[in-house]
Amino acid sequence: MVLGSIFNAGVSIEYYIVLSTILFVIGAIGVMVRRNAIILLMCIELMLNAVNLLMVAFSTYFGKADGQIFVFFIMVVAAAEATVGLSILVMAYRNIRTTDVGLFNKLKG
Amino acid sequence: MSLETITTILGGLTIGAALMVVISRHPVRSVLYLVLTFFLISSNYILMNAQFLAVVNIIVYAGAIMVLFLFVLMLLNLDKDSEPKTHILVKIASVVAGGILFTVLIAALKDGIALGEAAAASAQNNEGLVQNLGQLLFSKYVLPFEVSSVLFIASMVGAVLLAKREKQVID
């Protein structure tokens, strides 16, 4: 059984464009405002999810599944990125005892 | 309750949870609000008939990635007191820059819709189901699928290599 899309039931695509843009901007503001490196990585995840939401909205709107396959690959890349980013952070914390990105300014070994 | 009311309430809750990720001072609370945001985004996926992605989103993001973040936060023992402070001028400048980014993005995206009105009218609305996605993933996108496994191996090796305790300590 296949239900009708919500875009046929009166919800416009502009609603999802605005929603995912707001989510993306919140993530971008978070990257600029916060200084804890872990929160920064989380804000990047939030921005990736905003893009995913817009991809799924357009995929449903146009009836093409390719957008949802791309969302799947974005999730794969996000998982790999979070793993490597967090392990770099743990190593940096071991060396300088902080996760404040304002103090990550010494490139000496 | 009409469909538009439901989507508006869901969207408002999603934006509220995402705002709390940025606003909360406590890092663990931030992570929990991000998990809530992912659940709300998944409910949006279900509304858009993308069941497979809704389930994968919960399993991969809320289940795996955010638990990884929580583990690292607890490993590093970060709490409210160790949270670095941001200058008020930086905060104001960031919000202004974000507002400008929002305006530009909306202006750029709102003209892109008119291009595909005819294609949208003939949509079948079953593209988000597992059968459809699986057939596409293993026929047209089988090469990217295999390449992503190489990416996972590389990131796994990298994570193990980075997290391994070094023998000599650099002062």
Interface residues (C-beta under 8 A of the other chain):
Chain A: V2 L3 G4 S5 I6 F7 N8 A9 G10 V11 I13 E14 Y15 Y16 I17 V18 L19 T21 I22 L23 F24 V25 I26 G27 A28 I29 G30 M32 V33 R34 R35 N36 I38 I39 L41 M42 C43 E45 L46 N49 N52 L53 V56 A57 S59 T60 Y61 F62 G63 K64 A65 D66 Q68 I69 V71 F72 F73 M75 V76 V77 A78 A79 A80 E81 A82 T83 V84 L86 S87 I88 L89 V90 M91 Y93 N95 T98 T99 D100 G102 G109
Chain B: S2 L3 E4 T7 T8 G11 T14 I15 A18 L19 V21 V22 P27 S30 V31 L34 T37 F38 I41 N44 Y45 L47 M48 N49 A50 F52 L53 V56 N57 V60 Y61 A64 I65 L68 F69 V72 L73 L75 L76 L78 S82 E83 P84 K85 T86 V90 K91 A93 S94 V95 A97 G98 G99 L101 F102 L105 I106 L109 K110 I113 G116 A119 A120 S122 A123 Q124 N125 N126 E127 G128 L129 N132 L133 L136 L137 K140 Y141 P144 S148 L151 F152 A154 S155 M156 G158 A159 L162 A163 I170
